[in-house]
Amino acid sequence: MYGLINSALRMMMCEQYGQEIWNDIMAHAQLSEEHFFVMKSYPDDITHNIVQAATTILDISSTELLRKFGHYWVGYTKTAGYREIMNMCGDNLVDFLGNLDDLHTRLGVQFPAFRPPSFDCDQVGHHTVELHYRSTRQGLAPMVEGLIQGLGDRFDTEVEITQIADRTQGDECDTFLIHYTTD
């Protein structure tokens, strides 16, 4: 994964738990890097080690941590120089979800080794969509739930998310049923 992800994890940990906790996480993960280069590709194991260490230090599940991180990521990208590209993806939740693959295509120009997930979004009812998530990486479905929550906040939209298909249970992809309401 790119250093952008690890940098965001560091920022979230420092903002929400403090620098000392981040230092403990890094020590527990047996990592010495204090900062990550945003544009550098790092082995996925580094990110997984950070997440595992954080769950131990914070005494929370990886599911809970990844949901928090997904939610945090939406706000982080606005402050990390990606506001314009995010704004191009839609001005409401459903449009944005439908344009996630286009967003990742644009990001691929900046990140040549980028292995993005794939999303497709289907309107299945009034104020209800299904989001299908495919990735070469395992175990990140909780982060997608957090992303959806964060996007709901971004667009002043209440969301209720139910995972209705799970790759870890043998399904083809992770699928989320999203009920949304706007003011």
Secondary structure as the mmCIF struct_conf table of DSSP 4:
data_model
#
loop_
_struct_conf.conf_type_id
_struct_conf.id
_struct_conf.beg_label_comp_id
_struct_conf.beg_label_asym_id
_struct_conf.beg_label_seq_id
_struct_conf.end_label_comp_id
_struct_conf.end_label_asym_id
_struct_conf.end_label_seq_id
STRN STRN1 TYR A 2 TYR A 2
HELX_RH_AL_P HELX_RH_AL_P1 GLY A 3 TYR A 17
HELX_RH_AL_P HELX_RH_AL_P2 GLN A 19 HIS A 28
TURN_TY1_P TURN_TY1_P1 ALA A 29 GLN A 30
BEND BEND1 GLU A 34 HIS A 35
TURN_TY1_P TURN_TY1_P2 VAL A 38 MET A 39
BEND BEND2 LYS A 40 LYS A 40
STRN STRN2 SER A 41 SER A 41
HELX_RH_AL_P HELX_RH_AL_P3 ASP A 44 LEU A 58
TURN_TY1_P TURN_TY1_P3 ASP A 59 ASP A 59
HELX_RH_AL_P HELX_RH_AL_P4 SER A 62 THR A 77
HELX_RH_PI_P HELX_RH_PI_P1 LYS A 78 TYR A 82
HELX_RH_AL_P HELX_RH_AL_P5 ARG A 83 ASN A 87
TURN_TY1_P TURN_TY1_P4 MET A 88 CYS A 89
BEND BEND3 ASP A 91 ASN A 92
HELX_RH_AL_P HELX_RH_AL_P6 LEU A 93 GLY A 98
TURN_TY1_P TURN_TY1_P5 ASN A 99 ASN A 99
HELX_RH_AL_P HELX_RH_AL_P7 LEU A 100 GLN A 110
TURN_TY1_P TURN_TY1_P6 PRO A 112 ALA A 113
STRN STRN3 SER A 118 GLY A 125
TURN_TY1_P TURN_TY1_P7 HIS A 126 HIS A 127
STRN STRN4 THR A 128 ARG A 134
BEND BEND4 THR A 136 GLY A 139
HELX_RH_AL_P HELX_RH_AL_P8 ALA A 141 ARG A 154
TURN_TY1_P TURN_TY1_P8 PHE A 155 ASP A 156
STRN STRN5 THR A 157 ALA A 165
HELX_RH_3T_P HELX_RH_3T_P1 ARG A 167 GLN A 169
TURN_TY1_P TURN_TY1_P9 GLY A 170 GLY A 170
BEND BEND5 GLU A 172 CYS A 173
STRN STRN6 ASP A 174 THR A 182
#
